[in-house]
Amino acid sequence: MPFRRVLIANRGEIVRRAAKTLRKLNIEPVVVYTKADETGTHVREAVRKQRIESYVSISEVVAAARRARADAVFPGYGFLAERADCADAVQQAGMTFIGPSARAIARLSDKIEAKKFVKALGIPVVPGYVDPLEHVDHAGYIARELGFPVVLKAASGGGGRGLRVIHHEQELRTQFEVCAAEAKQAFGDSRLLLEKYLEPVRHIEVQILGDRHGNLVVFPERECSIQRHNQKLLEESPSPLVDKRLRWRLFHDASRIARAIEYDSVGTVEFLVHAHTKEHFFLEMNARLQVEHAVSEAVTGVDLIEHMIRAASNQVVDLDEPENITRLELDHDPPFETCRMLRSRGWALEARICAEGWSAGSLVPSTGRLHKFRLPVSQPGVRVDSGYDEGDSVSPLFDSLLTKVIAHGETRTAARRRLALALDALLIDGVEHTTGLLRDIVAKDADFANGIYTTRFLKDYALHFNESDARRALQLMANRMKVDPGTKKPIAALTVEYGLVRFDREHDTVAGSVASSGATAPLPLQDSDGLDALSDTPESPLFVMAPRRAPRLLFRGMPITVQRLFDEDELMLWERIRKPVSAAPVEANAWRALHAPMPGILVAVLVSVGDEVQPKQPVAILESMKMRNMLHAPSLPPGAQTLVVGSIRAAVGTVLRKGDLILEFSLPTFTT
């Protein structure tokens, strides 16, 4: 291997993942970090590290690589991964950019040019306008021509940033500048394009690997249809939708695109596939490693980062062992000569555990300190890629990804079961997170179990998802509390509606009763810090958090309702039944103020003191975890027609906590 030292121009989980492969290849990793990350896990673990001011500053990254005497720069994903000028700057500094050529990045990262390029190859693309939008009025004209709903999206980059689904013209006018600003900040390019919003569709992508000698390998497809805010949350490979004929079409078109551009690294061609007709449309090609690359690694046994490094060092991609390679051949179709396909060995699923919690039926960012962060690191067939450790803080300055849990099995059912058990074993406390939601989908949802879902899945699922699973937790607690005195082992689980738990501070024990029996038994606390895992099997832990101080329960990733009764040492638990989510009642004086609905940075206030505003009028923009969120004026009190901005209580640039006051409103005063 010609590289002696490689700088990883990223943060968090991908830094730890890349460093592992670099060390395997006897290459020394160098880590960069900003002030906000100076105590981060990836920084603490690094032997060589360089402080920079910004992860998106090309000049600082190149200077850091020079100071470290690195031979190459690995960009990971996000930040500088799809910046052709970064690849050029690294090469001009005498180092190697571990990724595709700057020419390929320039063509593919520009979504407008990429669509024109692919359309010229005769490959179907998502219908839309294939030039940048000039201004909001131009966007309105194009949207009316396409017909609402449409997708307004950044011309550069990806990852769901600078992208909005627009349902009517007023929404387009509201979101146009927000998308442009978000795109400018994330990708250095404020240009926007419009596409027709298609549904029902599946989001299916093809992983490819090329080298500088003309070799190209295609990996089994990945399904990424379960998304929130147009960002992936749960992935699997292969796709339960894709049959042999559709697979041929997807792989054929993906390889044609890669061949036409002489692609020489790891990349992903993304398609939208109609859920019923299976008609497919090119969406984009990401000239970088994907967050979900671990799913492809799980079903092939190939280390994609290793082969990115080998391709960048001018080595040949050699995966031609007979057990690895297959070719697709269909009657009455052209011969499949353009690439080789790796065989799929079983099935894999990946759950992205993000610091996000439910609010009014959708996921919103959550920040704070990880008081507990324990991962299922020793389960067979399970891999965990994490960017955090216990005690770390989750900041609103970066994206919300905490950890990825990947499960592999011989069948989809086996992989689903392993993933559900792994999510059961996750213990995260200090921020809200997506564990409970993903566990609910993987283990309980019939449509997901049958592979019948589209990109609308999570929007519809939010209508009936409830985070609590207290009934099962109470059964587990009953098992541990109602014991046979002779064997001290649990007897059969009880069906209960609620349970009572009593804490004996003097003897450091907890006892409980359930409604169906009233039986009680002591349960010794097993951990000096107040953490006790209760379980009927090792596969389904119920975590009792700090029971001597502020009793709380965590089960399957989510908290369970606990209420203190008249006796301060007696608690009641109950099940919250899954039912449709209804809007929370509006407080009588809610119109008087606008509070931050999530932690983040106030990037704009769109009104001035004295302005009259209408309900739902945009009044401020809050950025949280790299996404810009439009904040709107509250509903009017009875009899009012407008509100007046009375005061602005937070300055632009302020880092806000959830609930912080931003604006105050009053009713207009009328003079005669």
Sequence and secondary structure as in RCSB ss.txt:
>XXXX:A:sequence
MPFRRVLIANRGEIVRRAAKTLRKLNIEPVVVYTKADETGTHVREAVRKQRIESYVSISEVVAAARRARADAVFP
GYGFLAERADCADAVQQAGMTFIGPSARAIARLSDKIEAKKFVKALGIPVVPGYVDPLEHVDHAGYIARELGFPV
VLKAASGGGGRGLRVIHHEQELRTQFEVCAAEAKQAFGDSRLLLEKYLEPVRHIEVQILGDRHGNLVVFPERECS
IQRHNQKLLEESPSPLVDKRLRWRLFHDASRIARAIEYDSVGTVEFLVHAHTKEHFFLEMNARLQVEHAVSEAVT
GVDLIEHMIRAASNQVVDLDEPENITRLELDHDPPFETCRMLRSRGWALEARICAEGWSAGSLVPSTGRLHKFRL
PVSQPGVRVDSGYDEGDSVSPLFDSLLTKVIAHGETRTAARRRLALALDALLIDGVEHTTGLLRDIVAKDADFAN
GIYTTRFLKDYALHFNESDARRALQLMANRMKVDPGTKKPIAALTVEYGLVRFDREHDTVAGSVASSGATAPLPL
QDSDGLDALSDTPESPLFVMAPRRAPRLLFRGMPITVQRLFDEDELMLWERIRKPVSAAPVEANAWRALHAPMPG
ILVAVLVSVGDEVQPKQPVAILESMKMRNMLHAPSLPPGAQTLVVGSIRAAVGTVLRKGDLILEFSLPTFTT
>XXXX:A:secstr
   SEEEE   THHHHHHHHHHHHTT EEEEEE GGGTTSHHHHT SEEEE S TT HHHHHHHHHHTT SEEE 
 SSTTTT HHHHHHHHHTT EESSS HHHHHHHHSHHHHHHHHHHTT  B SEE S   SHHHHHHHHHHH SSE
EEEESS  TTTTEEEE SHHHHHHHHHHHHHHHHHHHS   EEEEE   SEEEEEEEEEE TTS EEE   EEEE
EEETTEEEEEEES SS  HHHHHHHHHHHHHHHHHTT  SEEEEEEEEETTT  EEEEEEESS  TTHHHHHHHH
   HHHHHHHHHTT       TTTEE    TTS    S EEE   SEEEEEEEESEEEETTEEEE  EE SEEE 
 TTSTTEEEEES  TT EE TTS  EEEEEEEEESSHHHHHHHHHHHHHT EEESS  SHHHHHHHHHH HHHHT
T   TTHHHHHTTT  S  HHHHHHHHHHHHSB TTT  B S    SEEEEEEETTTTEEEEEETTT    EEE 
  TTS EEE SSTTS EEEE TTTS EEEETTEEE EEE SSTTEEEEE             TTGGGEEE SSSE
EEEEE   TT EE TT EEEEEEETTEEEEEE     TT S EEEEEE S TT EE TT EEEEEE      
